[in-house]
Amino acid sequence: MNELVLQLEGLEKSFGALRATCDVSLDVEHGEIHALIGPNGAGKTTLVRQIYGSETSDAGVVKLRGEVMNGLTVPQRVARGIGRSFQISNVLMDFTVLQNAILAEQARLGESFRFFRPAFDDQALIDGASVMLDRVGLGDRAATPVADLAHGERRLLELALALAAEPALLLLDEPMAGAGSEETKHMIEIIGGLKSRAGILLIEHDMDAVFQLADRVTVLVEGGVIASGPPDSISADSAVREAYLGSEEHA
Amino acid sequence: MDALKILLDGANRNRTLFVLLSAFALFPIYTGIADLPFWNDLAMRIMLLGMAAMGLNLVLGYGGMVSFGHAAFVGVGAYCVGISQYYGLYNGWIHIMMALGACGALGLVIGYLSLRTSGIYFIMITLAFAQMLFFLFVSLEQFGGDDGMSIDRAEFIIIDLWEPLRLYYLIWAALTLSSILLMFIVRSRFGVVLQAIKGNESRVEAMGLAPLPFKITGYVISAMICGLAGALFASWQEYVSPDIMHWTRSGELMIIIILGGLGTLSGPLLGAVAFLLLEEFLPELMHFVAPNYAENWMIIFGPILIAVVLFARGGLLGLVRQLSGGRQ
């Protein structure tokens, strides 16, 4: 077994009377893609937010490579090795593609309290940023303002930024959202290629993508885990079919 | 050598700023020949307000933090001069040091407390701090209270010899230094983070950077520049009263920035030129057209401001850019 990158133990979160996360325990190994699926409102994004630190947990423990993350802020967790791509592209719209990556590079280096040299002309930063962009195939779009990027390209930039700090755990919140079929194919290829770099927790509605990519699948319904295992066993699981996959077949 | 290269490159990218600074440097030659000393006075006021607006612009325009209390820093800077003189301290350099120190410390405290909030709450908290300071100085009878205190022109050792123009060039030098400092800052790694925070704070966090220290640092720098402007303002006006930190003064600084161009280096200075020229000449114009309403020049100024905001994207600097085909 590979190193456990992420361990969740008995995670809870309630919003008033709504239990968004009920007693969730799961783990992600280095080098695997663990997909988290479930119908809308199942609490997937809440769970990601709890892991990422933008939502505090009512109970339970989040561990990254064995280190407890509870109580740490988002920047602290990012610095310890959690990378996240957002459901809605969360990039700097006023900046160019390269400038987005330069900011990520200087953040990675941890040298942002500098007041003298222009950041965007810094060759060391540009080099690091270019490597980042090449990883997702955006190298030739470097000078483009983000506002002018196509949707799929913005998703790729989002991914490049999530990867910038070379995280041990990558949280991908619906990376295919809104992408066309060509873009989805490209994205699947890229995500598949990331497996060796990190453990990946993938939230995705596109079942084809999930079953192509995932080593393990966990199904979340109304905040709780109803099934977890290899993709084959999940698609054969009757409870899952009823709660989730079945309803889609009817639709 | 490196610094010179960055400076020249920055100057090339911000031509409007350096054209304005050069114009201010040469202006006294013109007023000397034409014998119009009053104009030097107006130019000094423009430079001082422009400097304060530049300071505010670092947080407002680049950092996206709508501080509605920056006149307080100008006021504290000015009172540093007044209070020092009250206690017999007349060295202008020390006044400036004190203004920088006091405003830096005050900026740190106010920034630390208020920057945890954002949006409307941040606006209200900064306004509340400014009002507190305003009423503090109103209540300090010892320093003139409501009526303020008169100030002697400070003694600036070394440049004392330049009698008539010494203050003019001191203000010019302070403005130029602040401009260059800000030019370096906004292009630096720190400045890039500040602008990123304005655009998308959660992205900055996702990169592993906690925004608060950057915001506070920006706030402190901005407060210090305003304090410097305030200290020189006191020397120029030879008088200081709480009016300098009234909340409408904070509003004026914001108007100047928006008029000139938010989040640009030369915008605040350009805005100060436009604002003070309008303030100077609109009443005269009104006096000509409708003598009874000369005091109400804001009736004309208001629509001008609205027109600039609506039609000139990026303020007057945006207009300059459009006219000059993209160059600043």
Interface residues (C-beta under 8 A of the other chain):
Chain A: S54 T73 V74 P75 Q76 V78 A79 G83 R84 F86 N90 V91 L92 M93 D94 F95 Q99 I102 L103 A104 Q106 A107 R108 E111 S112 F113 R114 F115 F116 R117 P118 A119 F120 D121 D122 L161 A162 A164 A165
Chain B: D2 A3 I6 D9 G10 F184 I185 R187 S188 R189 F190 G191 V192 V193 Q195 A196 G199 N200 S202 R203 V204 E205 A206 M207 G208 L209 A210 P213 F214 T217
